[in-house]
Each structure stands twice: as C-alpha cells, then as structure tokens.
Amino acid sequence: MTLHAQVTSPWQGDDPCDYGRGVLRIKSKLTSWLTRLYLARASRRGFDLEKLPEAALVPLRRNGLDPVAELGEIRRREPVSKLPVPFGVTIWLVTGYAEARAVLSDAKAFSNDFGNLVGKAPGATAEQNPGGLGFADPPHHTRLRKMLQPEFTARRLKRLTPNIDAIIKRQLDEMDAAGKDGRPVDLVEHFALPIPSLVICDLLGVDYGRRDEFQRLAMQRFDLIGGTMGTLDAISESLEFLLGVVREQRKNPGDDLLGMIIREHGDDIDDRELAGLADGVLTGGFETTASMLALGTMVVLRDPQAREIVSNGSADDPAVHRFVEELLRYLTVVQVAFPRFAREDIQVGDKLIKAGDMVVVSLSGADRHESLGEDMEKFDATREPTQHLAFGWGPHRCVGAELAKMELRAAFPALLQRFPQMRLATPEEELEFRKASIVYGVESLPAVLHPAS
C-alpha cells in the first residue's frame, strides 16, 4: 500500500485535546524506551531522561521559543526517518509537512486504538483502556466525536463570549492589584493558567470554587521529567472528580457542555464515556491554551509589530485573527502528535513503514516547513493564515480549536490595552522552560506591569 503525501480536505488533524488521560494512563505499562520518552514521566527510582541519546530527544527540545536547529536539519535531510532508540523498537519520526498531513489524515492506514498495546506491552490489558477519543478508532471514535463536536461549533461557543471577557477582566484586575508600585507579577500564575481553567469550568459546569483542584489535576500530565506514580494518581483522581460532575449533571442537566450532551443523547453515552470526554476537554483545553498565553505574551513583548497590532486591535479584528493564527503556527506548543500504529506495510514519503511500526509526527517541525511560505522559522504577525498543524490534522484534529482561538483573540488585546507599558522582569535567557515535554511551556513569566517613568 502506498500513502501519497497529499491531502485535499482542509483542516483535519491530530487532536492535541485527545492526549489527556489516555496518553498518560499507559505510561507505566510500557517498558520500551519510546514509551519512556514519549508517554512516561521518569520514575523516582533512577530513570534519567537526560541520559537518553540526545538525537532521540530532538523532537522535544527547544532553544527558547524555537525548535532546536537539529530538527530542521532532519526535516530537510530526511522528512521520514527512524528515531535512534534502543531495545530494537522501530519508531518513525515524521518531520515533513506533506508527510505529516498524510499520516495524520489516514485513519484507515494508521490506528490510535489502545488495543495495539494489549498483548504487546507488559501489563497492558483491555480493562486499562482509558477511554475518550485519544485511544479510539472509528467507528467508536466517530460516534463519540459526533456527540462532542456540535458543542464546539462557533455558533454554540459564542454563548461563552461574555463569560470569557469577564474572566479575562477579573484576572487583569487581580494582576493590577498584585503589580502595584512596580512589583513583578507572574503571568503564568495570574494570567495564563486561570483563564483557560475558568473557561473550562464554565464549559463543563464545574463550580469556580474548585478551580485550584481543576488546575492541579490538569497540570501533571505532559512533562516527561517527574514521578510516574504522582501523574497516574492525578489521572485517577481526575476521573473520579469528573465522574462526580457527570453524575450530578445526570440528575439535573445544565446548559453547559455535559448537560447538553446528556439531554441530547441520554443513555446513548454512559457516565464513564462522558467523563472521558470531559477529561479530554480539561487536559487538552487547559494546559495547551495556558502555554499559548504565556509563550504568546513573550512573542508580543519582543516583537514591536505584533505589539502594535494587538494593542490596537480586538477579538473581532482581522489583524488580530492573523496574529493568532501565526502565533499558533510559530509556537506549536503540542510538539509531537499522538503516536500512530501502521495497520499494514505502507509507503510514507520515500520510506516503507512495516505493519505494527509506530509513527510519531513532529508538529513543531512540520509547521516550520518551507512549503507553508517564506521564512517559516521566523514569526510574522502579518502573515496570512497557513494550514498549520498546531491543532493537528485529520479525524483527530482538536475539537476545541475554535474555543482556544476565542480565548487567545480576546486575551492578548485585553492584556496589552490594560498594561501598555508592560515588560518582562526577567531576561528571556534566564527563564525556565520545560526540558522535554509534549506540551512546551515556561514555568513562570515575571513581568512588571507599570514600569516607572
């Protein structure tokens, strides 16, 4: 079978929102190096990610906001290449843009299903399937996505606009109070994290009073340096948390996402399936948007043209729309797509991938490909929107993409208009970025909101 690196249907793709609980649930079940690299957090008993071959870590490495130069060299030299991993595991890394779209769009040739691991990975059993969209293939994936998709159309999401604006204003007020007299304010803590967290609370119908718990459950999922058991505990706790929310909604469905799905589909979806969908919304819509808000602020503050566009714009301004699309492409905070398994021997680009081989797509690498335009290694706030892969491509494209864009288009103008003289309090080279993470981000972002004249 040959897979041609051409896709004619626009805006399809891999779903960063599908990662969630699914990605991390199987981490402790696989002993191969790939699993430890891609899915696992390093255990406290001595597994040291930093001691793995550096060439294998390239898809997760960055130099500040940019992918390391080695990733671009791999893309130019060999857009489909084998990752240099031990233990005889065959994993293909796709960095070419056309090849990436081709893999991500073909659910017939490549499987996401959890069953690929059962019987192959030590300890992986069918009972451990985390549910949701991330580990599902059609027709199960299609059925669940059809239930979720209508709640994320632009028309239905429009009802959230007043709440999004109110949440942003409340956080800016809080920042203003914390930053009086030139005191630095951490934009991650006061801006980037709470905005998507509170928006998702609204979306799912979760009480604002539980937002700290909400954030804690979502945070410990994607960073590959840390304790496995702590992460798995958070996943289990997240499920229990959301199962409780679902059960309450069953009794009295609200006007939020869960209530609407319950009213429209009733017993066609059980509590665990619905909790799995909610968990995917939580993890996919929280940390990814938080990273975009934090890293995007860095871009705005370093780029005078972007700062002018955002400062003089609004959520409905076409110039702000272009800025957000370019920001999504440039940052591509979800660095690698969820892994695929080849169902049969298949040609991708100039490489023959064997049945059962694993394929990992570098979204951040593909989004710098020259086929998207000129100078793609650079940020251009006026660039016309590209068909970037920041939200993936194909049947697993992020269902919450439009919601994320709404938040970004509203938050950046509000931030710059409220604090026109804002500047970073710490030089970029001294900031602490994630070292090897599926979702790239910065740990803190101190800023002075009202610099002295």
Phi and psi in degrees as a GROMACS rama.xvg file:
@    title "Ramachandran Plot"
@    xaxis  label "Phi"
@    yaxis  label "Psi"
@TYPE xy
-115.859  131.605  THR-2
-104.673  113.503  LEU-3
-80.7779  136.803  HIS-4
-81.0514  55.7636  ALA-5
-139.731  132.636  GLN-6
-131.288  127.665  VAL-7
-99.0207  -19.2324  THR-8
-89.3283  114.729  SER-9
-75.1113  158.473  PRO-10
54.3299  58.4863  TRP-11
-123.357  161.775  GLN-12
166.294  178.961  GLY-13
-70.8491  142.796  ASP-14
-99.59  100.157  ASP-15
-58.0715  -26.3795  PRO-16
-71.6696  -14.1479  CYS-17
-83.0322  -10.3783  ASP-18
-59.9092  -72.3039  TYR-19
34.6069  -137.757  GLY-20
-63.8051  -32.6917  ARG-21
-60.4936  -46.6932  GLY-22
-60.6273  -42.7186  VAL-23
-87.0126  -22.0539  LEU-24
-59.8666  -38.1471  ARG-25
-88.0924  -0.0262348  ILE-26
-57.205  -45.872  LYS-27
-76.7491  -5.70208  SER-28
-92.5266  -13.9651  LYS-29
-109.356  135.836  LEU-30
-103.299  -6.99128  THR-31
-67.3987  156.375  SER-32
-61.7011  -37.6341  TRP-33
-58.282  -44.8163  LEU-34
-61.1718  -41.5605  THR-35
-65.9868  -35.5457  ARG-36
-72.6285  -50.1126  LEU-37
-90.4649  -39.4463  TYR-38
-108.389  -23.7456  LEU-39
-96.4186  154.389  ALA-40
-98.4968  142.637  ARG-41
-62.4992  136.793  ALA-42
-75.2562  159.871  SER-43
-75.3909  -4.2915  ARG-44
-93.0823  17.4412  ARG-45
116.034  -1.51598  GLY-46
-68.2623  116.027  PHE-47
-110.345  104.926  ASP-48
-59.2335  -33.0591  LEU-49
-67.1268  -15.9572  GLU-50
-90.7248  -4.29657  LYS-51
-71.1406  159.02  LEU-52
-55.0885  128.9  PRO-53
-61.3818  -32.9295  GLU-54
-62.3577  -29.1902  ALA-55
-79.9109  -17.9159  ALA-56
-91.6514  -5.0771  LEU-57
-52.8061  -42.1162  VAL-58
-62.4939  -17.5456  PRO-59
-107.116  -3.10738  LEU-60
-91.3709  150.195  ARG-61
-141.911  159.312  ARG-62
-113.494  93.0615  ASN-63
67.8289  -119.85  GLY-64
-90.4434  -9.15198  LEU-65
-104.331  143.289  ASP-66
-56.7777  149.202  PRO-67
-61.6541  152.633  VAL-68
-59.6927  -29.6693  ALA-69
-60.515  -31.5102  GLU-70
-66.4611  -42.3278  LEU-71
-64.1427  -37.2528  GLY-72
-64.966  -40.3943  GLU-73
-62.6609  -43.707  ILE-74
-60.7783  -43.5987  ARG-75
-71.0149  -35.3056  ARG-76
-83.2845  -40.7263  ARG-77
-154.84  86.1076  GLU-78
-62.4409  -19.4768  PRO-79
-126.763  114.192  VAL-80
-140.557  160.453  SER-81
-84.1784  135.791  LYS-82
-75.5119  134.339  LEU-83
-77.9076  82.3841  PRO-84
-114.269  150.703  VAL-85
-80.297  -174.791  PRO-86
69.5786  15.111  PHE-87
69.0394  17.7591  GLY-88
-83.2283  136.357  VAL-89
-101.334  112.697  THR-90
-129.211  129.394  ILE-91
-100.803  135.272  TRP-92
-105.938  124.339  LEU-93
-107.473  118.875  VAL-94
-116.385  -16.6705  THR-95
-72.8003  142.531  GLY-96
-66.6386  -51.2998  TYR-97
-62.7329  -40.1653  ALA-98
-66.3898  -38.1421  GLU-99
-62.7472  -47.7474  ALA-100
-60.4829  -40.1146  ARG-101
-62.7346  -44.1207  ALA-102
-66.648  -48.0021  VAL-103
-67.1026  -26.8398  LEU-104
-88.9791  -9.03241  SER-105
-106.543  88.1235  ASP-106
-75.4288  -15.3758  ALA-107
-77.0805  -37.2629  LYS-108
-84.8336  -26.8206  ALA-109
-128.244  139.891  PHE-110
-112.594  143.575  SER-111
-103.56  -4.70762  ASN-112
-63.1877  140.92  ASP-113
-58.7756  -28.4843  PHE-114
-58.4853  -20.4351  GLY-115
-61.2663  -23.9186  ASN-116
-93.7339  -23.4155  LEU-117
-67.6966  127.289  VAL-118
85.6133  -11.5847  GLY-119
-109.163  -40.2122  LYS-120
-97.4393  129.008  ALA-121
-54.3463  125.672  PRO-122
87.5229  -9.74362  GLY-123
-81.5135  118.329  ALA-124
-123.681  160.808  THR-125
-59.4199  -31.2223  ALA-126
-66.7477  -18.94  GLU-127
-90.9839  5.41768  GLN-128
-57.5462  120.556  ASN-129
-75.6349  -9.0108  PRO-130
77.4972  -165.309  GLY-131
73.4741  -163.49  GLY-132
-92.0769  -24.9677  LEU-133
-63.1964  -37.3876  GLY-134
-107.306  27.2705  PHE-135
-116.541  143.627  ALA-136
-111.895  162.869  ASP-137
-59.8763  147.597  PRO-138
-88.2215  -9.44403  PRO-139
-63.4162  -45.1099  HIS-140
-60.6264  -42.3845  HIS-141
-61.9672  -42.6013  THR-142
-62.1748  -48.0279  ARG-143
-67.9996  -40.3865  LEU-144
-65.6084  -35.8563  ARG-145
-64.1176  -28.7858  LYS-146
-73.7758  -36.244  MET-147
-84.5944  -38.6218  LEU-148
-54.287  -45.1599  GLN-149
-59.33  -25.7305  PRO-150
-78.4449  -7.42068  GLU-151
-114.962  17.23  PHE-152
-73.2048  156.098  THR-153
-58.451  -35.9735  ALA-154
-64.5193  -47.2717  ARG-155
-72.9379  -33.8966  ARG-156
-70.0564  -21.9528  LEU-157
-57.3083  -27.399  LYS-158
-63.9563  -20.091  ARG-159
-83.9559  -12.329  LEU-160
-53.5164  -50.0296  THR-161
-58.9971  -39.3328  PRO-162
-68.6593  -40.1869  ASN-163
-60.8736  -45.6343  ILE-164
-61.521  -40.3939  ASP-165
-67.1854  -40.2257  ALA-166
-62.9463  -45.1721  ILE-167
-62.2374  -45.2802  ILE-168
-61.2943  -42.2545  LYS-169
-61.7845  -39.8381  ARG-170
-70.742  -36.6398  GLN-171
-66.3738  -37.0799  LEU-172
-61.2296  -43.795  ASP-173
-63.2308  -42.2979  GLU-174
-63.2702  -41.7689  MET-175
-59.7846  -43.329  ASP-176
-66.3975  -37.7175  ALA-177
-75.6562  -22.4882  ALA-178
-104.33  18.8512  GLY-179
-62.8579  152.549  LYS-180
61.169  26.4176  ASP-181
78.6936  11.7197  GLY-182
-69.5301  134.718  ARG-183
-65.594  144.342  PRO-184
-122.446  134.311  VAL-185
-79.7845  110.765  ASP-186
-69.9688  -23.9968  LEU-187
-66.2138  -48.1247  VAL-188
-70.1655  -41.4818  GLU-189
-99.4876  -13.3409  HIS-190
-126.99  -58.9035  PHE-191
-69.6916  -41.3495  ALA-192
-77.6665  -49.3292  LEU-193
-68.9493  -30.6728  PRO-194
-63.145  -56.0891  ILE-195
-66.1624  -31.2852  PRO-196
-61.9112  -47.3745  SER-197
-70.5222  -34.0877  LEU-198
-63.1771  -41.1273  VAL-199
-71.0104  -34.7756  ILE-200
-55.165  -46.0464  CYS-201
-60.2742  -47.3552  ASP-202
-62.1639  -42.1497  LEU-203
-91.0411  -9.93094  LEU-204
79.4792  34.4673  GLY-205
-97.1565  138.435  VAL-206
-60.804  134.033  ASP-207
-57.538  -28.8152  TYR-208
-62.805  -14.8168  GLY-209
-104.685  19.019  ARG-210
-66.1016  -33.856  ARG-211
-64.3578  -41.1042  ASP-212
-64.4588  -40.429  GLU-213
-57.1482  -48.742  PHE-214
-64.2249  -42.8693  GLN-215
-61.6218  -41.2093  ARG-216
-68.4463  -29.3048  LEU-217
-86.7244  -26.3914  ALA-218
-71.4687  -35.618  MET-219
-92.3107  52.0455  GLN-220
-123.858  -32.9673  ARG-221
-112.322  -17.9067  PHE-222
-73.9132  128.639  ASP-223
-88.0161  2.15097  LEU-224
-109.915  114.05  ILE-225
157.767  -166.326  GLY-226
-97.1546  127.48  GLY-227
-63.4714  -45.6082  THR-228
-64.9722  -38.0617  MET-229
-61.5657  -38.7482  GLY-230
-67.1615  -46.5904  THR-231
-64.594  -35.3634  LEU-232
-62.8047  -41.4476  ASP-233
-64.8569  -37.0123  ALA-234
-64.7661  -46.68  ILE-235
-61.8232  -41.5128  SER-236
-65.9268  -36.6715  GLU-237
-62.2969  -42.9688  SER-238
-60.2797  -46.264  LEU-239
-63.4499  -41.3488  GLU-240
-57.5663  -50.0883  PHE-241
-75.016  -30.2174  LEU-242
-61.4459  -37.6381  LEU-243
-64.5638  -40.7366  GLY-244
-63.28  -42.7814  VAL-245
-62.8334  -43.4277  VAL-246
-63.9074  -37.4485  ARG-247
-65.8304  -38.9961  GLU-248
-67.4494  -32.1125  GLN-249
-60.2074  -38.4403  ARG-250
-71.8098  -39.0097  LYS-251
-147.182  80.8375  ASN-252
-59.748  131.966  PRO-253
-93.2735  -165.72  GLY-254
-93.9753  9.02906  ASP-255
-88.1042  -175.557  ASP-256
-58.6242  -50.4446  LEU-257
-62.967  -42.0886  LEU-258
-62.5371  -40.892  GLY-259
-65.1205  -43.2502  MET-260
-63.3639  -40.6887  ILE-261
-64.3199  -43.5845  ILE-262
-66.7258  -36.4426  ARG-263
-84.3176  -28.5005  GLU-264
-121.044  -16.1488  HIS-265
48.9477  -123.019  GLY-266
-77.1746  -0.777131  ASP-267
-71.0382  -14.1477  ASP-268
-132.792  129.025  ILE-269
-87.0257  173.365  ASP-270
-61.3901  -40.6733  ASP-271
-69.4348  -38.965  ARG-272
-62.3062  -41.9851  GLU-273
-69.0688  -38.9625  LEU-274
-64.5859  -36.2277  ALA-275
-63.7028  -41.874  GLY-276
-63.6417  -42.7362  LEU-277
-63.3678  -38.1247  ALA-278
-66.4432  -37.3511  ASP-279
-64.4837  -38.3765  GLY-280
-65.0534  -42.7445  VAL-281
-59.8583  -55.0872  LEU-282
-72.2267  -41.6951  THR-283
-70.089  -36.6905  GLY-284
-90.2919  -11.021  GLY-285
-94.1481  -67.1816  PHE-286
-69.3966  -35.55  GLU-287
-64.8935  -45.9558  THR-288
-67.5266  -37.6352  THR-289
-60.3751  -42.8736  ALA-290
-64.5436  -39.6699  SER-291
-63.2242  -40.4423  MET-292
-65.4183  -42.4601  LEU-293
-71.1365  -53.2384  ALA-294
-67.8917  -34.4979  LEU-295
-63.5525  -35.0362  GLY-296
-63.9047  -38.3082  THR-297
-60.1023  -43.5995  MET-298
-61.805  -45.9438  VAL-299
-60.9091  -42.2248  VAL-300
-73.1204  -21.7388  LEU-301
-95.4725  -12.1778  ARG-302
-116.997  103.749  ASP-303
-57.4707  -37.824  PRO-304
-66.1153  -44.0462  GLN-305
-64.1346  -39.6246  ALA-306
-62.8982  -40.7189  ARG-307
-66.1579  -43.0897  GLU-308
-60.9428  -47.9831  ILE-309
-69.5368  -41.4921  VAL-310
-64.2741  -29.8339  SER-311
-102.794  6.79316  ASN-312
-110.826  -172.874  GLY-313
-147.654  174.516  SER-314
-60.7038  -25.5962  ALA-315
-96.4669  -0.488149  ASP-316
-76.1987  125.324  ASP-317
-55.9988  -32.8055  PRO-318
-66.1399  -36.7258  ALA-319
-70.1379  -37.0637  VAL-320
-59.4623  -45.4063  HIS-321
-62.8851  -42.4725  ARG-322
-57.9457  -46.1313  PHE-323
-65.6384  -42.3654  VAL-324
-62.6608  -42.2007  GLU-325
-67.6302  -36.7472  GLU-326
-62.815  -43.3106  LEU-327
-59.834  -45.2937  LEU-328
-64.7851  -47.6338  ARG-329
-64.6256  -42.6798  TYR-330
-83.8759  -41.6354  LEU-331
34.9982  68.7922  THR-332
-66.2087  -29.6985  VAL-333
-80.986  103.977  VAL-334
-77.4802  -35.9554  GLN-335
-131.503  143.545  VAL-336
-76.7804  160.056  ALA-337
-57.4041  136.363  PHE-338
-67.0762  143.738  PRO-339
-107.733  155.852  ARG-340
-119.711  126.46  PHE-341
-67.98  130.389  ALA-342
-78.0591  -27.7524  ARG-343
-154.852  171.994  GLU-344
-58.6931  133.001  ASP-345
-150.578  142.191  ILE-346
-91.1124  123.657  GLN-347
-123.291  116.551  VAL-348
61.8716  -127.439  GLY-349
-103.808  16.3379  ASP-350
-115.492  143.02  LYS-351
-96.3581  115.703  LEU-352
-97.2865  128.024  ILE-353
-84.2211  152.739  LYS-354
-54.8658  132.358  ALA-355
91.9066  -14.6216  GLY-356
-65.8018  150.64  ASP-357
-97.5751  141.216  MET-358
-125.561  127.078  VAL-359
-117.643  126.33  VAL-360
-98.5579  127.715  VAL-361
-84.7229  100.569  SER-362
-67.0499  -41.8114  LEU-363
-67.0116  -33.806  SER-364
-70.5248  -46.4295  GLY-365
-63.8564  -32.5674  ALA-366
-75.1035  -3.19752  ASP-367
-104.525  9.25379  ARG-368
-69.4351  142.052  HIS-369
-63.5952  -21.6112  GLU-370
-66.8453  -16.8609  SER-371
-81.1769  -15.3256  LEU-372
150.998  -169.479  GLY-373
-88.2425  146.286  GLU-374
51.7986  51.0461  ASP-375
-72.2966  -10.8663  MET-376
-76.9613  -11.9256  GLU-377
-106.211  155.483  LYS-378
-91.2155  130.38  PHE-379
-131.806  106.016  ASP-380
-64.0452  -17.5742  ALA-381
-101.861  3.67209  THR-382
-62.1214  137.999  ARG-383
-65.2869  143.854  GLU-384
-54.2034  138.254  PRO-385
-106.611  165.321  THR-386
-86.0706  65.5684  GLN-387
-72.9496  169.881  HIS-388
-109.267  19.0609  LEU-389
-59.2221  -31.6485  ALA-390
-102.625  10.9545  PHE-391
86.2143  -161.208  GLY-392
-161.514  149.288  TRP-393
90.3059  -163.667  GLY-394
-64.5268  -16.9646  PRO-395
-102.4  14.3428  HIS-396
-55.3292  144.019  ARG-397
-55.0583  119.169  CYS-398
-68.4576  -23.242  VAL-399
-96.6469  18.9481  GLY-400
-58.0048  -44.5774  ALA-401
-66.3091  -36.5531  GLU-402
-63.3091  -43.6981  LEU-403
-60.1738  -43.1563  ALA-404
-63.5132  -39.9177  LYS-405
-58.0003  -44.5034  MET-406
-64.6268  -44.313  GLU-407
-66.1964  -42.3747  LEU-408
-67.0101  -28.2575  ARG-409
-85.1994  -38.1723  ALA-410
-74.0305  -43.7009  ALA-411
-65.743  -47.9672  PHE-412
-60.6379  -39.8144  PRO-413
-62.4649  -40.4066  ALA-414
-64.2938  -49.6983  LEU-415
-72.2399  -31.3206  LEU-416
-74.4895  -30.6491  GLN-417
-76.3964  -36.3194  ARG-418
-128.429  72.3196  PHE-419
-65.0285  -21.6527  PRO-420
-102.592  12.4745  GLN-421
-58.5933  141.683  MET-422
-146.113  157.398  ARG-423
-68.176  141.632  LEU-424
-90.9608  -10.215  ALA-425
-129.726  131.916  THR-426
-56.7425  144.537  PRO-427
-54.2759  -39.7144  GLU-428
-66.9359  -13.6567  GLU-429
-99.6025  -3.41761  GLU-430
-73.1127  153.213  LEU-431
-101.198  110.786  GLU-432
-98.9532  159.364  PHE-433
-66.1954  138.054  ARG-434
-81.9889  -42.7652  LYS-435
-151.085  92.2067  ALA-436
-139.431  140.555  SER-437
-61.2882  -46.3591  ILE-438
-101.315  113.435  VAL-439
-76.7092  148.094  TYR-440
-169.596  176.616  GLY-441
-116.297  141.071  VAL-442
-71.9094  -39.1247  GLU-443
-150.636  157.458  SER-444
-141.836  79.9729  LEU-445
-67.8685  134.818  PRO-446
-139.431  147.159  ALA-447
-97.6148  121.46  VAL-448
-85.2157  -33.5068  LEU-449
-128.437  77.4637  HIS-450
-59.5102  146.678  PRO-451
-65.6928  145.899  ALA-452
